Amino acid sequence: MTDAISTPPLRNYRFARAILLVALVGVGFGFSVLFAILGPLGREVGLSELQISSIIAASSLTVFLASPRWGRLSDRWGRKPLMIFGLLGYACGNFLFASVFHAALIGALLPLSAYLLLMLTRVLHASLMSAIMPASSAYMADITDLATRTKGMGAVGAANNLGGILGPALGGLLAGITLLTPLWVASGLAITTALLVIFLLPNSPQPKLQRNQVSAKLSYFDRRILPYIIVGTMMFIGMALVQQTLAFRFQDVLQLSAVETAQTFGLAMGLSAAASLASQIGLMQRINLRPIQWLRIAMPVLAVAFACLAIANTQTMLVIAMLLQGAGMGLAGPAFMAGASMAVNAEEQGAVAGVAGSCGPLGFTIGPLLGGFFYQIQPDLPYWFTFALYLPLIVFVLRTRDRVKSDNV
């Protein structure tokens, strides 16, 4: 528990909040830039849709397994050191990943060898960079109280989405130079962001555990957070299933080349992230609702977006569907994280950030494999499947009541 005598008031951390959010813009850029180019880039080196999807699935499984451990380690080592470690790990891992793609593009690797090496480097990359978000979310929980927790998590999501706007949009432009240029730039930006955190971000007010103390452990089946774990896992399975196939959808529906796909889909992803940012700033930062109430609004919007993607046969329809998807996730993502954070005690914030933060990677482990499999059967099948998946999820959030711990400030 935070020592109220030795710890500065939370209002003194306004500068820290600003630096954290700026850093998360860079993180969002790095995380999102890959989705704009991976589909066409994978096809350029001779990989199938299922192979491309399996690379994301393998790295997501790694993040799923590692995130809870990084969250608990942030209680012992501190939030800031874990963020720095994750950012530098991202830069190095992403550089290796891009180097393998470069070797494949120039013909130095056969498709099978390239696939195996891409899997290996992406898993290494994921194991290191998975420290970033649990530490960042726990940091935000440390510098907010119950009254500001949902808005704080919304700000985390908004910063990520601002990076998500810049990532695909700039990634599409940079792909005009070479398809790998966005990845080289992302590694450089990660190093720059790490330097920003090192020199400008103060340490979290949450005291680190002493050597003889044991960090809190949370089960995925803890009754306090189980509803949010169910919602988060199902929500991200659907999102990942759709996200991983959308580049193929754009390329096939609009009959685009690899570079045109990266540019067109990158712009659409940027617009989707802009809609997400707008929903967070325009709604979540202005209206005080409980996390479960935001989820009750967001889930139907997402279901409609997936139905629109299933029937879309023009660029306009595809972009409208992605705008709806972005707006829905702009509300759902922060609400899910805030609900889980508010359900546990202060000394469990690192643990809950790791557990809740691993739901996205779990979804991106299962979703891409299903998406790649369904897309090869029929191009609109992934979107109808996700629409059907969200219908019982809507019913679940309508019937769920959230619990807030009174002592987790």
N, C-alpha and C positions, 0 to 999 in steps of 0.2 A: 504494500500500500504506500502511496506517495506520502512523504513527510511534509505536512503543511507548514512546518516551521522553517525548514531549510530550503524548500522549493519555492522559487518565485511564483507570483500569481500567474494564472494562465493568460491573462491579458497582456503580460509582458512578452509573449511569444508571437505577437503579430508579425514581426519581421521574419521569425523562423517559419511561420506559415507561408509567407510570401516566397521565401527561398525554396521551401519544400515544393510548392506548386510550380514554380519555374522549372525546378529539376524534373518534376513529373511530366512537364510538357516535352522535355527531351526524351524521357522514357517512353512516352506515348508515341513519339515519332519513330523511335527504334522498333517498338513492338508492331506498329501498323504498316511500316513501309514494306515489309516482306510480303504481305498479303496481296499487294498490288502487282508484284512481279513474279511470285513463285510459280503460279500456274503457267504463264507463257514461258518463263525461264526453264521450268522443268520439261516442258514439251520440246524446247529447243535442243536439249541435251539427250532427248530420246526416252524420257521417263513417261510412264502411263499415269492416268489420273489417280489410280489407286496407289501407285508408288509415291507420287507427290503427296497425297493425303497421308500416307503412312509415315512420312518424314515428320510432318506436323504432329501426328498422333504419338510418335515415339518421344518427341521432345516434350509434349504436353504431359505424357505419363511421367516423365522425369520430374517436371515441375510439380506435379501432383504429389509425388512421393517426397520431394525435397522441401516443399513450402512449409509444412507443419514443423519440420525440424529447424528451418531458418527462423520461423516465428518464435520458437522457444529459445533459440540461441540469441535472438535480439533482446530477450529479457536479461540474459547473462552478459553479453558483450556490449549491448547498447544498440540503439536503432541506427545511429549515424555510421558506425564502422561497418555494419552489415550492408547499408546502402552503398557505401564506397566499394566494398568488396564485390557486390553484385554488378555495379556499373562497370568496373574494370574487367570483371569476368565476362560481361556482355561484349565489351569491345574486343577482347581477345578471341572469344568463341565465335563471334560474328565474322571476324577477319578470317579465321580458319575456314568457316563455312563458305564464305565468298571465294576463297582461294581454290577450294575444291571445284566449285562451279566454273571458275575461270579455266582450270585445267581441263574440265570436260568440254567446255566450249571450243577450246583450241585443238581438241582431238587427242590430248595426252592421256585421257582416261576413256575406257569403254563404258557404255551406259550402266552395266552391272557394277563395275568397280566404282563408278561415280556415285551410284545409289548407295552402296555400302559405306563409302567414305562420308557422304552427306549425312547419313543416319548417325554415324559415329561423332562427327563434329557438331551436329545439331544437339545431340544428347549431352555432350560435354558443355556446349554453350548453355543449354537449359539448366544444367545442374548448378551452374555458377550464377546466372542472371536471376534465378528464382528467389534469390535473397532480397531482391529489390522491393517487390510489392508488399510482402509481409512486414518488412521493416518500415516502409513508408506509411502503410495503413495504421500500424501500431503507433508510429510517431504522431500521426494526426489524432488518434484516440487519446494519446497522452496530453495533447495541448488543447483538447476540447472537453466540455462537460456534457451532461445529459441534454441540456437545453440547446447546445450547438453541435451535437455529434452528427445528426443527420445532415446538416448543412456542411459540416466539415468533410464528411465522406462524399457529399455531393461535389464539393470543391475539388477533392482528389479526382473524382470521375471527370469533372469539367477540364481539369488540367490535362489528364490523359487524353481526353477527346480533342482538346486543342492541338495536342501533338498528333492525334489521329487525323486531324484535318490536314496538318502540314505534311505528315508522312506520306500518305497516298498521293496528295496533290503534287508535292515536290518530287516524290518518287517517280511519278509518271513523267514529269519534265526531265528529270535526271536520266530516266531510261532512254530518252532520246539520244543521249551521249553513248552509253552502253547499258545493257540490261543489268549489269553488275554495279554500276555507279551508285545507285541508291544504297547498296549494302556497304560500300566503302565509306560513304558519307555518314551512315548510321554509326559505324565504329568510331569515327572521329568525333561525332557529336556525343557519344557515350563517354569518351575520355574527357571532353570539355565539361560535361555535366558532373562527372566525378570531381573535377577540380573545383567546380562551383560549390559542391557539397562540402569538400574538405575545408575550404577557406571561409565560407560564409554561413553554413548552417550550424547553429549552436547545438550542443548535446540536448537530448530529450530530457524533460523534467522528471521522467520516471526513473527512479534509482535502479542501477543494475543489481542483480542478485549477488550476494556474497558467495564466496567459494563453497561454504558449507550448506548453502540453500539449494533447493531443487526447483527448477522452473516448472510452472504449472503445466499440466497435461490435460488436454481436452479430447474427448472421444467424439467422433462424428455422430454418435448416437446419444450424446448428452441431450437430455430432454429440453434443456433451455434453448438450444440452438438447432435441434433437429429439424423443425419446420423450415428454417432458412437454408439448411444444408440440402434438404429435398428440393426446395425451390431453386436454389442456385445451381445444383447439379443438373436438373432437368432443363433449366433455362439455358445453360451454357452448352449442353449437348445439342439442343436445337440450333443455337446460334452458330456453333462450330460446324455443324452439318451443312448449314446454309452458307456460312462464310467461305468455307473451303472450296465450294463448287461454283461460287458466283463468278469467278474469273473465267471459268470454262463456259458458263452460261452467257456472259457478255461476248466472248469470242465466237461462240457457235451461233447465237441468235443474230448477232450483228455482222458476222462474217469478217472478222478483223484479223490482222496479222499479229504477231507476238508483241511488237512495239506498240501498235495501235491499241491492243488490249490493255497493256500496262498503263498507257496514257488515259484511255477512256474509263477503265475500271478504277484507276487511281483517282480521277476526278470525281467519280460517283462515290467512292469511299470517303473522299474529303467532304462532299456534300452531306453524306450520312453522318459523319462525325460532327459537322456543323449543326445539324438538326439535334444531335445528342447534346452538344454544348448549349444550344439555345433552350432546350427543355430543362437543363440543369440550372442555368442562370435565370431564365425567364419564369420558371415555375418552382423548382426545388429551393432556390435561394430566397424566394419571395413568399412562399406559402408554407405554413407550418402544418405538416401532416405526419402521422406516424409512419414508420417504414412499411408496415403491412398495407396501409392505405395507398401509398405510392405504387406498391406492387399490384394492387387491385385495379389501378388505372393502367399500368404499363402492360400487363399480360394480354388484355384484349387487343391493344394497339399492335403488339408484336404478332399476334395470330393473324390479324388482317394483313399485315405486311407480308407474311409468308404466303398467304393465299394469293396476294397480288403478284408475288414473284413467280408463282406456279403458272399463272395465266399470261404473264408479260411476254409480248412478242415484238416490242419496240423499245428503243432506248429511253423514250419518255416514261413508259410504264415501269421499266426497270429502275429508273432513277427515283420515281415517286415511291415505289415500294421500299427502296433503300432509305429514303427520307423518313418514312414511317418507322422503319426498323431502327434507325438511329435515334429518333425521338423516344421510342419505347425503351431502348436500352439505356438512354440517358437518365431515365427515372429508375429503371429496375436495378441496374448495377449498384449505384450508391445505396439504394434502399435495402438491398440484400445485405451489403456489408455493414451498414449502420444498425440494422435490426439484430444481426449476430453480435456486434460489439456491445450494444446496449443491454443484451441479455445476460452478460457475465460481469464479473468483478474487475476492479482496476488491475489487480495483479495477474489477470488472465488475458490481458489485451494482446500481448505478443502471441500467446497460444491461439487465441481465437482468430487473429489476423492470419496466422498460418493455416489453420484449418479451413476457415471460410475462403481464404485466398486460393486454396487448392481445388475448390469446386470448379473454377474456370478451367484450369488445366485438365481436370478429370473429364469435363465436358469436351475439351479439345483433344482428348485421347480417344474417346468413343465416337464423337461426332464426325470427324474427317473420314474415318474408316467407313462409317455408314454412308456418308455423303458420296464418297468416291464409288462405293459399291452400287448405290442406287442410281447415280448419274450414268453409269455405264449401262444400266438396264433401260432407263428412260430419263431424259434430261429434266422433266418437271417433277419426277418422283421425290427427290429430296425435300422439295418445298411443300408438297402435299403431306408427306410423312411428318414434317415438323409442325405443320398446321394441326394435324391430328394429335400430335404429342402435347401441344399447348392447350387443347380443350380441357382435359382433366386437370391441368395445372391451374387454369383459371378457376375451376371449381374449388381446388385445394386452397388457393389464397383467399377466396371468398369465405371459406369456412374456418380459416386459421385466425387465432387470436395471438397477438404478440405479447411477450412478457418483458418488462424492463426492470433490471436490478436497480435498487435505490442507492446502492453504495458503490457504483462503478464510476463515479466522477473522479 
